[in-house]
Amino acid sequence: MGQVRHGSATTTHAARAAIQRSEASPSTLSRELGINPKTVAKWRKRTTVQDLKTGPKAPRSTTLTEAEEAAVVAFRRHTLLPLDDCLYALQPSLPHLTRSALHRCLQRHGISRLPDIEGDKPKRQRCKRYPIGFFHVDIAEGQAAEGKAFLSSSKGSTCSSASTASASSRSLNSSTRLIDGQRGSSWNTC
């Protein structure tokens, strides 16, 4: 695997190491390597051949003051609200706060992602195994404009075939029709 250089780099790690070891003058080295003498002087001063981090040494907000940024961080840590909810709650007191400025602020302080809370997401479980010849039927109830609507789904025990159907009543008869294949659509992945 080769080294990754940024687009404006004129030297490789090997060339930088050679510059640091060399006793030749900067002008001689710059002619030999085809680079600027200032580049030779820069790599002579450094103790490593790695590129330095670009950007500000101490990143800070261009739109928020330090006090406003501290208030935003304290609000997020106290409430644990999602990004958009924080934005809508803070905008009355900080009208110049934008979603991107809020996100950058939270990233700088390492709290842009909410911590995972136990019980936050339902635990995924495998389907129960049934003996051959049995069907697993699930019935879900939903509200529709006409009243209650029921969605039935069944899964066979021998292969991954499934069927779904909607019905107006939650009855054994509608589930039986589903299994018989008289209503609904089915897919089979055996």
N, C-alpha and C positions, 0 to 999 in steps of 0.2 A: 504494500500500500504506500503510495507516494505522499509527499507532504502537501498540505493544502495552503495555498498562498492567496492573498487578496489580489484584486485586479491591478493595483498599482505597484505591486512588489517588483523590484528590479533585481533582487538577489535571492538565492536559495539558502537553505541552512548551511550547506557545504561552503558556499561562497562567503557567507558571514563568518563562519569559523576560520576560513583561510585569512580573511581580513584581520581578525582578532589575533591570529598567530603570527602574521607577517611583520617583518622589520622594515619593509620598504616604505617609502614616503606615500602620503595619500594621493598625490598627483600621479605617481607611477602606477599604483594599484588601480586608480580610476581608469587610466588608459588601458591597462591590461584587461580589466573586467568590463570595460565599456559602460561605466556608471559615473555619476557625479562625485567629485571629491567630497562634497558634504555628506554623501551617503557613506563613504569610507570613514569619515570622521565620526559619524553617528554610531556605526557598528563597532568602532574602536573603543568608544566610551562605555558601551554596554558590556555586561558580564555574561549575558545569555544570547542565544541566537534566535529566540522566540520573539514574535511580534508583540508589542505592548498593546494593551486594551485601548481601543479608541473611544471617544466620547468623553463626557465630563467625568472628573474624578469623583465628585459628590453629586449624583443626579438629584435634581429638585424640580418642583413644578414651576412652570412659567405662568400659570393662571391662578394658583392658590398660594396664599402666604403660608408661612410655617405654622401659624396658629390655626388657620383653616384646615390645613393638612392634618394637624394633630386632632382636630375635632372630628374630621372624617374618619380617621383611623379609630378613634375611641368609640364613635358611633357604630362602626362596623363590628368591632370586637365585642361591644356590649349587646347589640341586637342580633347579630349573625343573620341579617337579612340578605337576600340575593341582591345582585348589582342594581337591577332596575328599581327594586323597592327602596334601596338606599338612595338612589338618585332622586326619586320622587319625594322622599322624606326630607332630603337635604336641600333641594332646590329652593324652597321658600326662604331659607336663611342664607343660602349661597346661590343667588340667581345666575351668576356667571359660570356655575359648575356644569360641565358637559359630561356625557356618558364616557367619552374617551379619556377625559382628564381624571374622572373618578377611577376608571379602570387602571390607568397608569399609576395613580397614587396608591391604590391597593396593591398593585404588583410590586412597587418599590418597597413596600412594607411587608411583603410576603403573605398577604391575606386576601389575595384576589380569588382564591378558591376556598369555598366553605369547607370546614372539616366534615368528614363522614360521621354521621350520627347513627348510633345503634338503633335499628328499627326504622330507619328512614326509608329503606326500600324493602319490599316484601322479599322474603327468602325464596329463591327458586328451588323447586323440588322436582324430582323425576316423577313421571306418571306411575301409578300403582300398576303392578303386573297382575293380569287376570289370566285364568286358565283358558285354553283354546275353546272357542265357541262363545265367549262372553264379549259383550260390547260395553264400553265406558261411555255414558251419556251425561253431558253437562247441559244445564238449562240456565240461561241468563235472562233476567227480566229487564226491560227498558220501557221508558215512557215515550209514547208516540202521540201525534196529534189526535189520532182516533181513540186513544186509550193505551192500555198496557199492551206491549208486544213482547213475545218470547222468542229467543233464539236458542235452538237446540243444536248441539254438536255431538257426534258420536265417533268413537274410534274403535276399530276392530282390534282383537288381541293377537292375531296371527301376523299382521303386517301393518305398515304405517298407512292405512287407508282411513280417510275421514270423510264425513258428510256434515253439511250444515243446512238448516232450514229455519224459516221464521213461521211462527204460528200465532194465532190469536188467543189460544188457551194453553195453559200449562197442564197437559194431561198425558197419560200413558199412551193414549191413542195417537197423538201427534208425534211422540217420540218413536212409536212403533212404525209409523209411516216413514219416518226419517231413516230408520234402519233398513226398511224394505226398499228404500231408494225411490219411493213414489214421488217425494217432494225434495226440492233443494238441489244443490250442486255437490259433486263429490270429486275428490282427487285421490290418486293412488300412487304411492311411492315404493311399492314392493320391489 
